[in-house]
Amino acid sequence: GAVVSQHPSWVICKSGTSVKIECRSLDFQATTMFWYRQFPKQSLMLMATSNEGSKATYEQGVEKDKFLINHASLTLSTLTVTSAHPEDSSFYICSAPRGGRGEAFFGQGTRLTVV
Amino acid sequence: SQKIEQNSEALNIQEGKTATLTCNYTNYSPAYLQWYRQDPGRGPVFLLLIRENEKEKRKERLKVTFDTTLKQSLFHITASQPADSATYLCALDLSSSNTGKLIFGQGTTLQVKP
């Protein structure tokens, strides 16, 4: 079945540094991918839509200059958290839809801890 | 704005019983409603999708109903097993063309006790 791979699974970084998270669709092409953030004991909150070959679309309240999204190919989207701060510590998850009905395949998530 | 509510944060049941989870939504008329399973520290896994013109959908021990008048979906796990313990999320597609841009409920954590 369709698989979405996310890397790294976890990362610890120092405050002020940047972190890049990769999301790959392994056996299908994804012109659109989505990035979510999940805080402990809360549901997934949509951050942005990653569009292959064009700019990402960000949800209200999400800083586009802080969360840089690049969708350079049909199988890869990256999320870069710039100048990370402890409040950016969260679980980041990407997804890619397949099948034309909106069902989504999710990556395994990335646990980001900013110290 | 669109809102999805799963009306219990946690549900504890005995092995072998049927678990029933509820999802209610407002200010939206989705063409599809989806259910996902999420284990701790993992991304959600797709379980079932039901269309607005379908009343019920089944997959093995799972059953989903969709009442567009009540704006409610029920998710049933029959003959529950400890391995079914997880958080279950309902989701609606925010786009008009079902692109996979989802809004999630807060989830119900199911604990099946042996």
Chai-1 contact restraints between the chains, C-beta under 6 A:
chainA,res_idxA,chainB,res_idxB,connection_type,confidence,min_distance_angstrom,max_distance_angstrom,comment,restraint_id
A,T32,B,T99,contact,1.0,0.0,6.0,A-B,restraint_1
A,F34,B,K101,contact,1.0,0.0,6.0,A-B,restraint_2
A,S43,B,F104,contact,1.0,0.0,6.0,A-B,restraint_3
A,S43,B,Q106,contact,1.0,0.0,6.0,A-B,restraint_4
A,S43,B,G107,contact,1.0,0.0,6.0,A-B,restraint_5
A,L44,B,F104,contact,1.0,0.0,6.0,A-B,restraint_6
A,I93,B,G43,contact,1.0,0.0,6.0,A-B,restraint_7
A,P97,B,G100,contact,1.0,0.0,6.0,A-B,restraint_8
A,R101,B,N98,contact,1.0,0.0,6.0,A-B,restraint_9
A,G102,B,Y32,contact,1.0,0.0,6.0,A-B,restraint_10
A,G102,B,D93,contact,1.0,0.0,6.0,A-B,restraint_11
A,G102,B,N98,contact,1.0,0.0,6.0,A-B,restraint_12
A,G102,B,G100,contact,1.0,0.0,6.0,A-B,restraint_13
A,E103,B,F46,contact,1.0,0.0,6.0,A-B,restraint_14
A,E103,B,L49,contact,1.0,0.0,6.0,A-B,restraint_15
A,A104,B,G100,contact,1.0,0.0,6.0,A-B,restraint_16
A,F106,B,G43,contact,1.0,0.0,6.0,A-B,restraint_17
A,F106,B,P44,contact,1.0,0.0,6.0,A-B,restraint_18
A,G107,B,G43,contact,1.0,0.0,6.0,A-B,restraint_19
A,Q108,B,R42,contact,1.0,0.0,6.0,A-B,restraint_20
A,Q108,B,G43,contact,1.0,0.0,6.0,A-B,restraint_21
A,G109,B,G43,contact,1.0,0.0,6.0,A-B,restraint_22
